[in-house]
Amino acid sequence: MARIVATSLSDIAERAGVSVKTVSGALHGGSARMSDDTRQKIKGIAEELGYVTNLAARGVRQGWLPLVGVVSDGLITSPFATEIVRGLDGAARAAGMAVFAVNHSSGQAIGSVLDEVQQFRPRAIAYAAMYHKEVAVPDRLVSTVGVMINCREATGRVTSLVPDEEGGAWEIVRYLLAAGRRRIAFINLPGIMAGRLREKGFREALDDAGVAPLGIFPAVRRSVYSDRAPSLVASHVENLLNSGDRPDAVLCGNDRVAMEVYAALARAGLCIPDDIAVASFDNQVEIASRLDPPLTTMALPHRAMGRLAMEILLAVEPQQPHLRKLPFHLVERASV
């Protein structure tokens, strides 16, 4: 019976004409600098020779496995989780890494979840939230979190990637103004950071144009927005239509709110966008693309956040902690 001989890093290095450190960097995400051509050449030789990583041996030797742990603060239940995970996973695979997630449920201490993730000996750890908010990371664990995704560390000690809520609101309002809309009402999301920042951008865009807002209204009866909270959308639309100063556009805090606005306007016998334009935030595709007419909305930069987060986690040189705001993307459909 023929004996199977395992391929080593030295075998690949000899074939490629590079150092073992360079091979390790190409296959395992090490610190060696190299061109993309060199990285792809090494990976091709490794595949040709049938190289198989011994994860257990690597973990003992270098103190970490080719894994990136993600603490998921409600992200798994979010319709946007796919985009963040795709961004993370695509960049991780390109670096020879794999991503795993551990859920951080309500009532569970963040420190205990981070301790749990560390037991897997990942190369790096990210914290990702289902919506834009502040997160308090315990002092003893600040250095273990490489990046915050869709949320910000409360004291600014961890690099945080968040949507540019204010800029996104400014852009969509300017888009409505360019379409000739001047009486714009905003049905916003109360009590959350995204709603507060979007309101600021909404006001700034109208102020820049010398246009007064028709009104800003909470989408739900509770002080903090939730999909399960009693909705006020229908009553706001009815009051606006009966006010004597009917809006020519309604900006919605998210696509779910927009869906309710569509229904209220349909009950009133009004046509979108001929009578009233409707625009929104999030680009929850299963809602926005299926409304009639399809909804113009600002897409959250979730996939871009995932890709950038992985670049930060695997960077050779660590960055100083900072807050980075990523722009929304305007998705033009037929509702404006």
N, C-alpha and C positions, 0 to 999 in steps of 0.2 A: 504494500500500500504506500502510495506517495505521501511524503510528509509535507504539510502545508506550512510555508514559511511566511511569517507576518512581515509586512512591509513597515519599515521604520522611517522616521523623519530624515535620518541620515541617507537612506536610499533615495528619497525624493530630492534631497538637497544635492546629492551627487549628480543625479540625472539633470536637474535644472541648472546646475552650476551656480548655486547660491549657498548661503549659510543655513545651518539648521535653525537659527533664530528667525531668519526670514521665512522659512517654510512654516515654522510654528505660528508666526504672525499672520501668514496668509490663510492657514487652515483653522487656527484657533482664536483669532482676534487678539494676538499679542501686540507688543509695542513697536515692533519693527516697521520702519517706513519703507514703502515700495510703491511702484506705479501700478495702475490697474492691470496693465498688460502682464507684469510679473506675477501679480496675484492670480490672474486667470491661468497663466501658464502653469503655475505650481498646482493649482486645483485640478487642472487637466491631467498632469502627470500622476497626482495622487489617485485620481479615479482610474487611470489606466493601470496602475500598479495594485489596485484593490486595497488601498490604505483604509483602515478602520480605526477610528479614535477609541482609545481605551479611557473612557470617561473616569472610571474609578482611579486609575493611575494618575491621570492628569489632575484630578481633584487633590490627591495627596501631594503631588509634586509642586503645584503652583498655588494651592490654597483656594482655587475656585473652579467651577465647572463652566462649560460654554453655555450658560443659561442666563437669561435676564428675567428677574422676577418682577411682576407687576402687582401691586396691591390695588385691588379694584374696589373703589368706594362707590358701590351701586352701579358701576359701569356695565356689568354683565347684563343687568336688566334694562339698560338703555338702548333705544333703537339706533343710537349713534356708535355703539360699542364696536361694531364691525369696522367702521372707518378708522378708528384709532388703532385697533388691533391689526388691521391690514398694513397700516403705516409702520407700526412696530415690527411686525413679522417680516415684511419685505426687506427692511433694512437689516434686521437680525440675520436672516438667511444669507444675505449677501456677505455678511461678516462671519459666517460659519457658526452662528448662534441659534438658540431656540428660546422661545418665550413661554413662560408659564404664569398663570394668574392665581392669586389667592384673594377670596372675597373678604372685604371689610364690612361686616354687617353693622347695622345700627345697634348701639349699646355695647359694642365690643371695643375695647381699648386699642388704639392704634399701635401702641407699643407692643402689645402681645402679638398682633398680626405681623409686624415687622420682624419680631423675634422668630416667628414661625417661618417666614420666608428665608431668613438667614440660615436656617438649618439645612437648606438645600445647597448652600455654598454657591450662590449665583455670582457671576462676574459683576453684575450691577443690579440695582433695584430702582424702580420707578413707582410713583404713586399717581393713580389716575382717578378722576372723579367724573360722575355722570353729568354734573353741571358746574358752572363756574362759581367757585366759592373759596373762602379761606380755610386752611387746614392747619391745626396746631400740631407740629411734630415734636415729640419729647426731646429735651436737650440731649440726652444720651444717644439718641438715634438720628440726629440731624445729619451727621456725616455719612450715615448708611444709605440715605436716599439721594440718588444722583440727580433726579429731575422730577418735578411735579407736572402732570399733564391735565389740562383743562381745569386747573385749580392753582392756588398760590399759597406758599407757606406763609403763615401769619406774620412772621418776623423778618421775612426776606432773606433767610439764611440758606435757602435751597433754590437753585435755578428753576423758574416756573414758566411754563408755556401756556398762554391763555388766549382766547379769542379777543380781538380788538372790538369789544362791544360798542364803545363810543363811536369809533370810526365806522363800523358797519351801519349804525343807525344814521350817522351823518350821510353816508353814501346813498342809502335807500331813500332818504328824504330828498336829497338833491335829485335823485332819479325821478321821484314823483313831481317835484317842482319843474323839472325839465319837460315833463309830459303835460304841463299846463295845469297841474293841480295846485290849488291855493288854500282850500278849506280842508285841512288835514286833521283828523282826529286819531289819537293813539290809544288803543286798548292794550295796556301794558301788564307785565307780570309783577305784582307787588311783593315787597319784602325780600327780594333776592338780588344778588350783586349784578347779574345780567340786566335785570329790569332797571335798576338804578342807573347803570352806565348808559344803557340804551336811551333812557329818558334824557340824560345829559346831551348825548349826541343829537337827539331829535330836536331839542330846544336850540342847540347851537346852530344847526343847519337852517332852521326857520329864521333865527335871529340874523344870521348872515345874509339871508335873502330879504329881510325886512318884512317877513310874514308872521302873523300871530298864530299860535296853535289854536285849533278849534276846541281842544280839550284833551286831557290825559285822564284815562279812566282805568280802574283796577279790573282785571279779568275775572276775579273771584271775590267772594264775600270775605274770606279769611285774610289776615294780615300778611301771610306768607303764601305765595302761589303754590298750588298743588293741583295735579290733574283731577284729584278726587274731591277738591273743594267745590262747594256750590257755585255755579257759574253766574256771572252778572252780564255776560256778553249780550244776550238777547234784549235785556232791558235797556242796556246802554244804546244799542242800535235803534230800538224803538224811540227812546227819548231824543236821540239825535235827529231822527227823521221827522219828529213832531215839534222840533224846537224852533222852526221858522228860519234856521240857518243850516240847512242840510249840508253835510260834508260832500265833497267831491272825491275824497279818498279816505280810506281807513287803513292805518298801519296797525298790524297785530303783533303782539308779543311773541307768538310762535305760531306754527302751522295749525295746531289744534284750535287755537283761538280763531284763526282765519276760517277754519271749517265752520265754526259756529256763526261767524259773520256772514258767510255765504248763505247759510240756512235762513238767517234772519232777513237778509235782503231779498231772498227768493220769496219768503212769506209776504213781504211788502210789495211784491210784484216789480222789483227793480232789477235792472240788467247790469252785470259786471262785464266790462268796465265802462260801458256807455253812460250809465247813470252815476255809478260810484266805482272808483278803482279800489282794489284791495292788494296790499303787499304785506310781507311777513318776514320772519326770521326762522332759520334752522334748516330749511330744505329737507324735511322729512319726506322722502320721495314717495312713499306709499300713500301719503296724503296729498302733497303738493301737485304731483303729476296726474292724480286721478280726479281732482276737483274739476268742475266745469264752469268757466274755463280754467285751464291749468294755472296754478298760482305762481306769481312772481315773488321770489323770496331770496333772502341772503343765506347762502350755504355756510355752515360752520366749517372752520379749517381743521377738522378732526384728523384726516389722513395726514395732512402736512405736519400736525403736531406729533403724531406717532413717528413719522420718519425723522423729524428733527430731534425728538427725544432720544431715539436710538443713536443718532450721530453724537449727541452730547454724552450719552452713557459710555460709548465705546471710544471716545476721543483719547488720543495719546496724552495730550496736555489738558488737565482739568481747567474748566472755566471758573472765573469768579462768579458767585451767585448773582443772578440778575433776573428781572422780570421781562419776558419777551412777549409782545402782543402780535399775534398773527392775524392778517386781514381776512375778512369774510370774502366770499365770491358771489357776486350778483348773478342769480339765475333768472334770466328774462323769460317769462311765459306770457300768457294772454290776458292776465287780470289787470293790467295797467294800460 
